[in-house]
């Protein structure tokens, strides 16, 4: 079987947990230095940034601000939000910032959105998860109007405004593409219906999205797929488990705190591997797993730059290993 080419990206959340904490300025500086290498010295094609709010470890709440910084320092890589929780935000503000990033980057920006799920975040922005699906669809409608470059008005349940034109004007027709993430069947259907592509965490979600596209006759140009892979790729996976275990535990246990995972806290990183939260593999193992993803329809794979609190140099070592020993196997 011929496996389609796959693009690879690097995922950032800028987390800096208290038990491993660096000076914040130094942490950010080191990450941006790493992004410079991704841009100029690696085989990676893209950079993506993820959003959460009110998290003690500093999970970045400001993905569009960081995307602007990345756009200013790069010329080649694509830049994406992976994801922004769109129902939390005023869509006109998101549109302005997205158009700004796209202009600064010369059309390299992709707006990745999802519905969100954490009650604390919605309460902090004076809304509720109860209406998040409605807010999501209405916000997408507003973004499409803003990205058209033409004056438009909107009268909806959650936002209303007179005729206006959002600037800067789009640097490409239709503005930045809007990709959607999610895990539930309704989220996959929504992405196939109103999105320009889909972001997943497992292969089965990509398969489900592609099936929804078939049912809805989604145009081929709007069927793009990306997966964030919970894979730790190292020439010595056993050593990696020993060295990275504390960061792995923090990452998964935080998602339990968020309410995303409804299981007891973990204390042994080996259990995380045994239960499939992470794949710990060397380059041949990664190539095999990523070929399975490609066969399922995954077109892009994004890997964690470093786990929460992990030193940036440690993450960079693994990224170099992937760049040199895994990505070439998927080149056209």
Buried (B, 14 or more C-beta within 10 A) or exposed (E): EEBEEBBBBBBBBBBBBEEBEBEEEEBBEBBBEBBEBBBEEBBBBBBBBBBBBEBEBBBBBBBBEBBBBBBEEBEEBBBBBBBBBBBBBEBBEBBBBBBBBBBBBEEBBBBBBBBBBBEEBBEEBEBEBEBBBEBBBBBBBBBBBBBBBEEBEBEBEBBEEEEEEBEEEBBBEEBBBBBBBBBEEEBBBBBBBBBBBBBBBBBEBBBBBBBBBEEEEBEEEBBBBBBBBBBBBBEEBEEBBEBBBBBBBBBBBBEBEBEEBEEEEBEEBEEBBEEEBBBBBBBEBBBEBBBEBBEBBBBBBBBBBBBBBBBBEBBBEBBBBBBEBBBEBBEE
